[in-house]
Amino acid sequence: MKKVYIILLICSLFYNNIFSQNNFKIEGSEGFVFFDYFGGNEPKGYEKVFAGYGLQTEFDIWKNVYNLNSLNFKLGIGYTRFSYLYEYGYTFFAVDAEFSSYINLKIGMDYKPTWSKITFLLNSTNYFLFQKENQPLSQNRWFNNLDLGIRIKILKNVKLSFWSPITLYSMANGISVFRPGNLLKYNLKPFIEITGLNLGISYGFGKQ
């Protein structure tokens, strides 16, 4: 029920934009991502446990807030779902979980130089975890990615986007585990960096 309330809140926040058709766009995207491990001097073998593959699915609503020559500044809100495809990967944190759902808040900047037909994008995306009841101790309620990529106009109001995430604040913190085969305990400090490639398609209303 909480998810329904959150979705209704998102819709209400953007109600006026949607029906006034004023400088906003809707965007759906799908990406193949890799959860890569960076950390300290943990025992050999633990690094592989933290790595794995997955899919990143998003639906976002964007609002243009300011234009300055070739720069376009935007705000966005939406829903993100990470689906885990690798047996051992990030499910180390979310045992028995096949996916994690997040509300995302975005601050974006598009740059379109006069000499290019391609628009360059830079987004700062904040993810807030939905399933508090299923949250493992090591998984953060919030993490942040920096998205770098390009947009290509294919129709009057339709654009394709390609971008790759760079993690600034990890989706997982330290965790205490026992070494297999003995009772030695290790406090690991993993940094789970998300890398990969996302493909999005957007439809814009008003001046983009």
JORA-V352205 format. One record per residue. N is the residue number from 1. SS is DSSP state (alpha for helix, beta for strand, coil for the rest). PSI is psi in radians with two decimals (* if undefined). Layout:
BEGIN
((N | SS | PSI) (N | SS | PSI))
END
This chain:
BEGIN
((1 | coil | -0.61) (2 | alpha | -0.66) (3 | alpha | -0.69) (4 | alpha | -0.73) (5 | alpha | -0.73) (6 | alpha | -0.77) (7 | alpha | -0.72) (8 | alpha | -0.62) (9 | alpha | -0.76) (10 | alpha | -0.80) (11 | alpha | -0.71) (12 | alpha | -0.61) (13 | alpha | -0.58) (14 | coil | 0.23) (15 | alpha | -0.87) (16 | alpha | -0.68) (17 | alpha | -0.75) (18 | alpha | -0.78) (19 | alpha | -0.27) (20 | alpha | -0.24) (21 | coil | 0.91) (22 | coil | 1.75) (23 | coil | 0.87) (24 | beta | 2.88) (25 | beta | 2.73) (26 | beta | 2.52) (27 | beta | 2.34) (28 | beta | 2.52) (29 | beta | 2.74) (30 | beta | 2.42) (31 | beta | 2.70) (32 | beta | 2.11) (33 | beta | 2.78) (34 | beta | 2.22) (35 | beta | 1.80) (36 | beta | 2.53) (37 | beta | 2.25) (38 | beta | 2.34) (39 | coil | -2.82) (40 | coil | -2.50) (41 | coil | 1.08) (42 | coil | 2.75) (43 | coil | 2.51) (44 | coil | 2.34) (45 | coil | -0.52) (46 | alpha | -0.51) (47 | alpha | -0.71) (48 | alpha | -0.50) (49 | alpha | -0.55) (50 | coil | -0.10) (51 | coil | 2.62) (52 | beta | 2.99) (53 | beta | 2.79) (54 | beta | 3.11) (55 | beta | 2.48) (56 | beta | 2.01) (57 | beta | 2.29) (58 | beta | 2.61) (59 | beta | 2.16) (60 | beta | 2.67) (61 | beta | 2.20) (62 | beta | 2.55) (63 | beta | 2.16) (64 | beta | 2.27) (65 | beta | -0.38) (66 | beta | 2.40) (67 | beta | 2.35) (68 | beta | 1.71) (69 | coil | -1.96) (70 | coil | 0.03) (71 | beta | 2.45) (72 | beta | 2.08) (73 | beta | 2.39) (74 | beta | 2.78) (75 | beta | 2.52) (76 | beta | 2.72) (77 | beta | 2.56) (78 | beta | -2.87) (79 | beta | 2.37) (80 | beta | 2.41) (81 | beta | 2.19) (82 | beta | 2.11) (83 | beta | 2.27) (84 | beta | 2.22) (85 | coil | -0.26) (86 | coil | 2.35) (87 | coil | -0.69) (88 | coil | -0.42) (89 | coil | -2.19) (90 | alpha | -0.19) (91 | alpha | -0.12) (92 | alpha | -0.60) (93 | coil | -0.69) (94 | coil | 1.30) (95 | coil | 2.34) (96 | coil | 0.03) (97 | coil | 2.30) (98 | coil | -0.28) (99 | beta | 2.88) (100 | beta | 2.42) (101 | beta | 2.44) (102 | beta | 2.59) (103 | beta | 2.34) (104 | beta | 2.53) (105 | beta | 2.27) (106 | beta | 2.50) (107 | beta | 2.10) (108 | beta | 2.71) (109 | beta | 2.20) (110 | beta | 2.42) (111 | beta | 2.10) (112 | coil | 1.73) (113 | coil | 2.68) (114 | coil | -0.42) (115 | coil | -0.01) (116 | coil | 2.59) (117 | coil | -0.05) (118 | beta | 2.40) (119 | beta | 2.30) (120 | beta | 2.36) (121 | beta | 2.57) (122 | beta | 2.05) (123 | beta | 2.50) (124 | beta | 2.02) (125 | beta | 2.20) (126 | beta | 2.24) (127 | beta | 2.31) (128 | beta | 2.10) (129 | beta | 2.35) (130 | coil | -1.00) (131 | coil | 1.34) (132 | alpha | -0.62) (133 | alpha | -0.40) (134 | alpha | 0.19) (135 | coil | 2.06) (136 | coil | 2.80) (137 | coil | -0.54) (138 | coil | -0.25) (139 | beta | 2.23) (140 | coil | 2.59) (141 | coil | -0.38) (142 | beta | 2.44) (143 | beta | 2.95) (144 | beta | 2.35) (145 | beta | 2.63) (146 | beta | 2.15) (147 | beta | 2.21) (148 | beta | 2.31) (149 | beta | -2.79) (150 | beta | 2.77) (151 | beta | 2.48) (152 | beta | 2.18) (153 | beta | 2.17) (154 | coil | -0.44) (155 | coil | 3.12) (156 | coil | -0.85) (157 | coil | 0.19) (158 | beta | 2.32) (159 | beta | 2.57) (160 | beta | 2.47) (161 | beta | 2.45) (162 | beta | 2.23) (163 | beta | 2.79) (164 | beta | 2.36) (165 | beta | 2.56) (166 | beta | 2.12) (167 | beta | 2.22) (168 | beta | -0.70) (169 | beta | 2.20) (170 | coil | 2.65) (171 | coil | 0.01) (172 | beta | 2.54) (173 | coil | -2.88) (174 | coil | 2.80) (175 | beta | 2.54) (176 | beta | 2.23) (177 | beta | 2.80) (178 | beta | 2.38) (179 | coil | 2.31) (180 | coil | 2.32) (181 | coil | -0.17) (182 | coil | -3.06) (183 | coil | 0.26) (184 | coil | 2.29) (185 | beta | 2.38) (186 | beta | 2.40) (187 | beta | 1.81) (188 | beta | 2.63) (189 | coil | 1.21) (190 | coil | 2.63) (191 | beta | 1.90) (192 | beta | 1.80) (193 | beta | 2.31) (194 | beta | 2.14) (195 | beta | 2.81) (196 | beta | -2.82) (197 | beta | 2.25) (198 | beta | 2.48) (199 | beta | 2.17) (200 | beta | 2.71) (201 | beta | 2.34) (202 | beta | 2.67) (203 | beta | 2.16) (204 | beta | 2.59) (205 | beta | 2.41) (206 | coil | -2.85) (207 | coil | 2.17) (208 | coil | *))
END
